[in-house]
Amino acid sequence: MRRNLSNDHQGPLSSRRDFLKLVTSVGAGLTLALNLPVALAADTTNAATEAGVFAPNAFVRIGTDNSVTVIMKHLEMGQGSFTGLATLVAEELDADWSQLRSEGAPADASRYNNLSWGPVQGTGGSSAMANSFMQMRTAGATARAMLVAAAAKLWKVPAAEIQVSQGILSHVASGKSAGFGELAELAALQAIPDPQSLRLKDPADFSYIGQKLPRLDRGKTDGSARFTQDIQLDGMLTALVAHPPRFGGKVSRFDASKALASPGVVEVVQIPNGIAVLAKDFWSAKKGRDLLSIEWDQSAAFTGSRDDMLRKYRALAEQPGLVARADGDATAALANATTLIEAVFEVPYLAHAPMEPMNAVALVNDQGCEMWNGEQFQTIDQSAVASALGLKPEQVKINMLFAGGSFGRRANPHSDYLIEAALIAQAKRGTPVKLVWTREDDTRAGYYRPMYVHKVRAGLDASGNPLAWEQRIVGQSIMKGTAFENFAIKDGVDSTSVEGASSLPYQIPNLQVELHSVDHPVPVQWWRSVGHSHTAFSTEVMVDELARATKQDPVEFRLKLLARHPRHLGVLKLAAEKAGWGSELPKGWGRGVAVHESFNSFVAQVAEVSVQDDGSFRVERVVCAVDCGLAINPDVIRAQMEGGIGFGLSPALVSEITLNDGQVVQSNFHDYQVLRINQMPAIEVHIVPSAEAPTGVGEPGTPPIAPAVANALSAATGQHFRRLPLKLAV
């Protein structure tokens, strides 16, 4: 049997744009203040959600078995969000860490929205801890207050005399004590306190925040953690999709007879962007897909190549673009500079390449649609799937599982693979369907970090001080055509294309940043650290070139230009000190530095490289300093800096997606290389003590590593390094 579901399908974005006013001019702090009481009080008129369970708010559930379950609104994809969020609750609840459990929240923006984004639930932008810090602490404090009220009522003592520690409530004068579980049912009957009346802990009294705690995303070492691939439902079929070989291609006609005759194949379904084969297991679906005979209509398909695109990008970089930042008169200052330096920087398309490729389980029936996956973009995906199936958003239930990495890919603005799963499941109404993308599917039919060209011109005076900086950036917009367009694109400038350059912190009196946004059918989206992934490379390498051109030490040069930015200075000084900046290195070694702010966190890295006689090189050591405000869990922060460095080393050393005649050349890890364990350098991470509000750590470790390595190579060889991945001239 075969079915065609491709007719008249409309993408979900246009119908959602008005609904998704994602971020307004209201600041995140005000948004938090407005949403916090609502989020905590939603659906909690009765604090007991079921017999014997105390659920005072949307984030905490305490059972009579003494367990404390924290409902996590943010996806755990390896970055430690489950541990960090639970730490905030446990701190104010005064629970024992052994009591803590974690559970992914359902898709429900009325209770679980990302407070940094407005009325949208999702994980990204290194925002999990930043937007949840007060919310989750208040949730824990609310539960604690109700437990104390229950104990006071039961023991007939003043609430002020009750102490809570390590999950035990006690009253010293009477000698009475009880665990959370013993008081859960009575606590559920107490009045929910106004969040504004709660007294949160002074940082001096923190017992969990700032400490290393065991991770809560348990089960990853013994196989008990549940990922999408682990889901097994009665009667479930596995689906694989044959996608067009070129972007913009469509199915003209197909013959499924051989596929349907293959053992295990149950059905073949046409969907808008390909042909799906449904089978009883993955291998049967894979063999069936290989037997499909498809004639593709490629009349409107993209047929360009990387080299052709680069030539066009370079030509555009010679022309003025849309202005993203304009301080002073850069053109006039450049004309009067004593020293003028020009450089063109190029970075390629990049795949996200998470260890777990895209997948989702979907069941469509008379009640609606239920999905299981490593869910990162709940509100976007819920609305998109509903639109594709002709349902109301509330008819789409999404179960959030662990994700084996994402790096932005699972937060797809078009909900691509989730819509695929839902449409295939609609064709087999009543039967659960597991959609699986192979590594080749994800590499060749996925979404990419855009390719960019930067042209930078900088002028210095006779004393070696920067007078002017002009930077032109050419690449695709990741926000155009998405629900974020109205917020992210102003006067034609996609803020995510220029971030990190338009916010350059160095004291340069005349500074201009311009943008050319290029339209291509190559699908693009955010990639770990978004625009900072390429702007940090161009800006930090250029700063080093200015320092070397005037024979100034790269660290001292930066310190002078960052005098007005104490947090940049703090990480730069710490990284340089811990790395032994200025100390002697072995012959053939070089040391380089980079400092960059992203997602309100500040990171400096010093890289040491060794260059071999055969022209190869190795990154030997990286010293990283990070200022991310209050350190909730230092161990998680260190892990994220280490992971971000490893991730950023992949495009610095080996990763790139290339196109030839409209087709992606790479297919799997044999030709889309990522960093191997034997290429990982020794890493030291140093955290700047801070009382500032916590900021993100999932992404800020990535941007500085490529420029730090490039600068180290320049120090070792005297060569310029302006293109990624880095290669020595021989």
N, C-alpha and C positions, 0 to 999 in steps of 0.2 A: 504494500500500500504506500502511496505517496500523496502528499498534500502540499498545496501552495498557499502560503500565508503572506506572500510578499505584496499583494495588491493593496494600494491605498494606505499603506502604513505611513504614518507621519511621525517624525521625530518628536520627542517629548519636550524639547526645550522651549519652543515658541509658546506652548500652553502653560508653561510654568514661570515665565519671566516675571509677570506681574505678581505672582504669588511669592516668589523668592526675592524679596527685597532684603538681600542677605546682610548687607552692612550699610548702615546709614551714617549720617554725620554725628550721631550720638556716640560718645566715647564708650570704650569697653567698661570703664568703671561705673558710669551711669547705667549702662545696660545691666551690669551685675546687680546694682542696687535695686533696679526696677524688677528684675526677674527672679532674684533670689527668694523672696518670700513666696512667690507664686509657685516656683519650682519645688520648694520644700513642702508646701501645703497641698499641692495637687493630689486629688484622690485620696486624701488622708483624713476625711471626716471621721472615719473609724480607723484607728491605728492598727487594728488587727485585720490583716488581709485574709487570714484563714485561722482555724482553731489552733491555739497554742503558738501563734507567731505574732511577734511585735514588730510592726512596720510603721514607725512614726513619720516617715517621709519617703520620697521616691528612691532614696539611695541606701537605706539601711534596713535590714531585716534581722531580727534576733529571735532565735528559736528556743524552745524549752530545753533543747539539748545543749544550750550554752553557746551555740555557734553564732557568729556575727557575719552575715553575708552582706557584702558591699556590692551594690548594683552599679556596674561600670558603664558610663555613657560613652566612653572612648574605647576604640578598638585596641586590643593588645596584639601587636604584630612584631613583637620582639623588643620594643623600645622601653618596656618597663612601666607602662601607664597603669596597669592593674596594681602594681606594687606601690607606686606613688600615690594613687588615689586612695587606696586602702590606708596608707600611712596617715593621710590627713584625717580620715574618719577615726582611726584608732587613737590618734593623738588626743582629740577632744572627747572621745568616748571613754578614754582610759581603759581600753580593752587590753587583754593579753594577746600578743601577736599570734599565738597558737590558735586562738578562736577564729581568726579571720578567714573568710572564704570569699571567692569572687564569682560574679555572674554577669554576663553581658546584658546590657539593657535592651529592651525591645525598641523598635523604631517608633518613637513618640516624641516629636519636637516640643510638645506642650510641657513635657517634664524634663526632657534630656537634651535640650538644645545646647549647642556650643555658645557660651555667653559672649565669646569674642566675635561670633559671626552673626548674631541676631537670632531670628526664629528658625535656625537650621541645626539639625543634629549631624555631627560628623567629626572626624578626627583629621587634623592636618595643620600645617603652618606652625608646627611645634607649639600648639596652643593648649594641650591637655592640662598641664599643671597650672599654667597661667590663668586660664579661665575658670578652673575648678578650685583654686586654692581656698577662697573664702566659702564657696558653696559647700564643699565636702566637709570642711571643718565645722561649719554651721550644722550640717546634717548630723555629724557625730555629737555635737554639743546638745542638739535637740533630743536625741535618744538618751543621752546621759541625764538630762534634766528630768525626763519622764520616768526613768528608772529610779532616780533619787526621790521623785515625788511618790512613786509607788512604795518605796521602802519606808519613807516617812509616814505614809498612811498606815502601812501594815504594822510598823513598830511603834506608832504613836509618839514620834519624836520629831523635833524640828529638822526640816530639810537641811538647814545650814550646818547641822552637826554631823551630817553623813559624809563619809569619805569614800572615794572610788579609786581603786588602784588595781591594775592587772586583772580586770574583769571581776573584781569583788567589791561589793558595797559593804561598808561596815559602820557601826556606831559604837565608838569606844566606850562611852559611859555605860551602855546597857550590855555591851559584849555581843551584840547581835551582828550577824553578817549573812550575806547571801550572794550567790552568783547571778549573772545576768539572766540565765535560763530560769531560775526560780522565780524571778520577778517579772518575766516577760508578759504573762497574761494580765497581771494587775497593771503593769505599765501601759498596756494597750488601752486601758480605760481612763487614763489620765488626760487632762486637757493638753493639747499641743501648744507649747509656748510660742509667743511671738518671737521670731528670730532676732528682732531688735533688742529684746530683753536679755538675750543670752550673753554671758561674759566668756569670751574666748581666752585661751591661755596667753600669758605673756611669753614671748620667745625664750626668756630665761628659764621658764618652767617646762620647756619641751623635753619629752622623754624619747620620742620616736623621730620627730622631724630633725634631720641632720645626722641621723645614725644609719649605719649599714644594717639592713634587715633582709631576711630571706625573701626571695622572689615569690610572688603569689601566682604567677602563671606556671603553675606546677604541671608535671606530667610530661614535659618535653624530653626528659632524659630516659623515661621508662616506657614511653609510647602511649600513655593513658590520656594525654591531651587530645582534644577533639578538634581536628581541622576538617575542612569541607570534604576532603577525600575520604575521611573516616566515616562519613554518614552513610548508613545502610538502612533503607526503608523497604518495607514489603512491596514486592513487585516493581522495584525501581529499575529504570532503564538508564543506560549511559549513552550520551550523545556527543558526537564530534561534528564539527562544522567545516566544510570545505569553503574557504574564503577566496575571493578573486586574487589572482596573482599580482595585480596592479591596483593601486588605490584609485577608486572611482569606477572600477569595472563592475559589471552586472552579469547575472546569468541570462544567457540568451535562450538556451535549451539544454536539457540534460537527459540522460538515459540511466535509470537506476536499476535496470533489470539484473545486471551482474551483482550489484551490491545486495539486492533483495534476496538473491539466490545463495548468498554467502551464509554459512552457519552462524546462528546467533543474531543475525540482523532481523529486526522486527518491522521497521518502517523507515522511509526516507521522506523528509519534509523540506520544502523550500521556504526559506525565510528571507527577509529583505536583503541581507548581505551574504547569502550563500545557500548551501545545501547541507542539511543536517542528516546524519545517519544515526538512528537509534538502534541499540543492540542490548543484549543481556549483560554485556561486560565491556570493558574498555577495549580489549584486544580485538574482539569481534567488531566493534564499532570502527576501530582503526582500519582493519582489513576491508570492511565494507566501504569505508570512505575511499580507500585506495582504488576500489573497483568502479567508482563512479565515472561516468563519461560526461564531461561538462563542456559545453561550448560557451565561452565567455564573450560578452559584448564589451569590447574595450575601446569603443569609439570615443568615449569621454574620459578614458583612463589617463592617469598621469604617466608620462613616458620620459621624464627628465632624468638626468644623472647628477651625481654630486658635483662633478667637475664643472658642468654647465651652470649649476646653481651658484657655485662659488664665484665663478666669473661675474655673474650678474650681481651677487652680493658685494663683491669688491668694487664694481663700478658704482653701485649705489652709495657705498661708503665715501666716495669722492664728492658726492653731492650733499648739500644741506638737507637736513631732515626736519621732522617735527621736533620742536624744542621741549625737552623734559625738564631742563634746569638752565637758568641763565643768570649768572652773577657777573656783574661788571661787563666789560667788552673784551671777550676772549680774542676776537679777530684782530683788533687793534693791538692788543698786548702781545700777541704772537708775532706780529710784524715788527715789533720793537724789541724783541727778546735778543739777548746776547747769544744764547745757545738755543737751538730749536731741535727737538727730537721727534721723529715720527715713527710710528710702529703700527703694523696691522696684525691683529690677533684673530685666530680662527679656531673654533671648537666644533666638533661634529654632532650629528644626531646621536642620541644615546637611548638604548633600551633600559627599562627599569630592571628587568631580569631578576625578579624575586625568586627565591628558591622554590616556592610553591607557585606554579603558573596559574592563570586565571581559571576559576571554576565556581560553580554554584549549583545548588540543588533547588528545584522548583516543583511545586505541586499546585495545579490549578483545578478547582472544583466549583461546585455551586456556591460555596461560601466566599470564594475569592481566590487569592494566591498566597501561598506560604513559601518562604524561601529560607535556605540555610547557606551561609557563607561567611568568610572573613570580612564582615561588613564595615566599610569605612565611611560611607556617605549616605547615611540612613535616609535623610529627608529627600535628597536628590533622587536616590534610587527608588524609594517608595513611590514618589510622584511619577517618575519615568515609567516604571513598570505598570502602575495603574493606568497611565495614559495609553501605553501600548496595548493593554488588554481591555480597555474600555471600562475600567473599574474606578471606584473612589479610592483615594490613598489609604483610607482606614481599612479597606478590604485587602490590603497587601500587608501581610505579617512577615517580618524579617527577623530571623534568629541569628544573633551575632556569635560567631565562633572565633577561635584563634585564627590568625593569618600568618602564613609562613613568609613574612616580609611583604612589602608593598612599594615603599619609596615613592609613593604618590599614585601608583598605577591603579590600585583598587578604588581610589577616589576619582573615578572617571566622570568628567562632567556630562558625558552623554550616556552613562550607564550601559555601555556597549554590551559587555558579555552578560550582564544581568537581564537585559531585554532579550538577548538571544535565548537564554535559558527559559524565560517566561513564555516566549512565543512558541518554543518547541514543546513545552509542557502543555500549553493550550491545545496543541494539536493532539496530545494524548491525555485529554482531560480525565482527571481521576487517577492518573498514573504518575508517580514521582519520577522526575528526570534529573539525572546528574550530568550537567554540561562540563566537559573537560577540554581545556586547551592544552595541547602539547607544547613543549618548549619551542618547537618550530613555529607553531601558530602564534605564540606570544611574541616571538622575535620578528616574524614577518608580517603579521596582521594586527599588531598591537598599536600602541601610541608611544610617542617618543619625546624626549627632550629635544627642542628645536636645535638646528644648526645655526650658529651665529658668526658674523664677522664684525670685529670692532676696529675702527681706525682711531688712533689716539695721537694727537699732536700736543706737545707740551713745550713751553718756553721758560727759560731761566734767565735771571739777571746776572750781572758780572760777578756777584758774590755767591752764585749757586743757589739762589732762592727762587722757587717757582713763581712765575708771574702769571702764567695762563695755562689752561688745560681745555682742550676741545676733544670731545669723544663722540663718535658717530657709531651707532649700533644698528646692525641689519639682521633681521631674523623674523620668524613667524610669531604671531601673537597667539598665546595659549588661552587668552580670555575671550577673544572674538568668537561670537556664535555660542557662547555659554550663558548660563544664568547669572554669571558674575560680570558680564560685560559692562553693564551700566555703572557698576561700582568701580571696576578696575581700569576702565579705559576713559580717559578724560582728554578732550580735544585731540582725539586720535592716538594718544600715547598710552600704550599698555604699560601700566606701572610695574608689572612683573618682568617686563623685558629690560627695564632700566634700573631696577632696584639694586642698590649696592654701588652703582655709578652715580645715579642722580642724588644719592645721599652721601657722596664721598666726603669723609670727615676732615681731610687735610686742609690746612689753611692756605688756600690759593685764591688770590683776590679776583681773578677773572676765570670763570669756569662755565663751560657750556657743554651740555649733554643733549644729543639729538638722536632720533629714532626713525628708522625706516621699517615699517611692518610689511612683510612680504606675504602674499597669498599663495599657498600651494595646497594641493590635495593631500599631501603627506599629513597624517593625523598626529597632532602634538598635544601634549598636556604637561602639567607640572611634574617635576622630577626632583628628587631630594635636594632641598635648598632653593629650588625654583630659579629665579633670575640670578641669585647670588652664585649659583654654580658656574656661571661664565663671567659675570662682571668682576668677581674677586680675582679671577685669573688675570684679566686684562689690566685692572687697576693696580694690583699689587706687583705684578711684573714690571709695569711701567714706572712705578715709584722706585723700584730697585734700579732700573736703567737710569733714572734721573740722578740717583745717588752716586752710581758708579761713574756717570759722565762728569760729575763735578768732584770726583774722588772723595766723597763723603761716606762715612760708615752707614750702611743701610738702617741700622737700629737708631743711631743718633739722628739721622736725617728724619726718620719718622717721628721720633720724640719731639723734635723741634716743631714739626708741622701739626702735631696733635696736642699742643699745649692747652687747648680749650676743651679737650675731651678726656676727662680723668679716668673713665672706665676703659677706654682704649689704651691709655697709658699704663693702667694697672696690669692688664694682661700682657702687654708688650714687655714691660720691665720684668715681670715674673717669668715669662717664658725665656727671655734672654738670660736672666740670671741662672735659672735652673739648667739651661743648656750649656752654660759656660761660654757665652758669646765672647768672641775675641781670643779664646784659648787656642793653642796650636792643635792642628788636625794632622792625621797621617798623610803622607804624600798621595796625591791623587784624589783627596777628599775635598768636599766643599760644603759650606753651611749657608742656608738661606732662611729668610724670615718672611712671614706674612701676618697681617692682623686685619680682622674684618668683623663687622657687626652684622648679624642677621637675626631676625625674629626677636629683637630686643636683647639678645645675648651677645657677648663680646668674646672673641676667641683669637688668640695669637698662637702661632706654631713656628717652631724652628726645626727645619729638616736638615739632616746630614746625609750626604750621598758619597759613594765611592765610585770612581770611574776607572774601568779596566783598560788594559792596553789594546784590547780588541774592539774598543768603542762601546762596549756595553756598560751599564751602570746599575747600581743597586741603592735603594733607599735604606740606609742602615739604622737610622734613629730619628724619632720625632718627639719633640718636647712640646707639650700643649698646655696652655693656660686658659682657663675659662672663667668668666664672670657671668653667671646666670641668675644673679640675685640669691635669695635664700636657698641653700642646697637642701632639698627635701630628703634625698637619699644619695649621698656621695658615691656609693658604689654604682648606682644606675647612671649617674652623671659620667663617671669614668668610663663605664661600658659604652655609653653613647658617643663619647668623644673618640674612643678607640674604634668603634664601629663606623662612625662618620669618616674618620681618617682612612680606614680600609676601603670604604665605599668610594671616597674621593680619589684614592690612589688608582682605582680601576681605570677611569677615563684619563688620568694623568699618565698612565703607563701603557695601557693595552686596549681599552674599550673604544669602539666606534661603530656606528651603523653607517653603511654606505649604500647608495642607490645607483643602479645601472639600468638604463632603459626602463625606468619606472619601477623596478623591482628591487627589494631589499636583498642585498648579497648574502648577508649573514643568516644563519639558521639556528645554531645551537652554541653551546659553550666551547666547541672546538674552534669556531671562527668568530664568535662574539666573546672575546676573552674577558674574563674578570680576574681580579687579583686572587692568586693562589696563596695558600698558607705559607709556603716557603718564600714568598715575596714580601711578607708582612714584616715591617721593621719593628725594632724595639720601641715601645711607646711609653712615655711618662705623661701623666695627666696631673695638673695642679689646679686646684679650685680656689679662686679668690674668695676669701670670707666676705660675706655681704649681708646686710639687713634689708636690702631692697626686695621688692615683691619678686617671687620666682618667675623666671622666664624659660623659654624652651631650650631643650638640649638635643632633640631628635635630629635636627638638621644643621645647626651652626658649626658642628665639627667638620663638615664637608668642604665648604668654600675655601678655607685658607691652604689646604694641603697641596693642591696643584701648583699655585704660585710659589709656595715655600720650596717645593722640590725644584721647580724651574729656576728659582733664584739660586739655589744651592748648586745646580748644574752650571749656571753661569759663573758662579764664584770659582768652581773647579776648572772650568774649561775656557772661560772668556767668550763663549758663544752666546748668541741671543736665542731664547726659546719662547716662541710666540704662537705655537700651534700645538694642540693636543690631538692624540697622545704625543708625549715628548719623545723626540728622537735626536741622537747626537749626529752632527755632521761628520762624515768620514772622508 
